[in-house]
């Protein structure tokens, strides 16, 4: 995991896709957007549509 953690290409700030590019966003905005998307997925497809994976 150390190699992954220290990879110079690793993202350290949240980004949002805008067309073919990405823009930097703050952590509060990123977490709020993730929450909105997960609630929509759960509402439209049920609670079993969301799973977690940990390495």
Buried (B, 14 or more C-beta within 10 A) or exposed (E): EEEEEEEEEEEEEBEEEEEEEEEEBEEEEBEEEEEEEEEEEEEEEEEEEEEEEEE
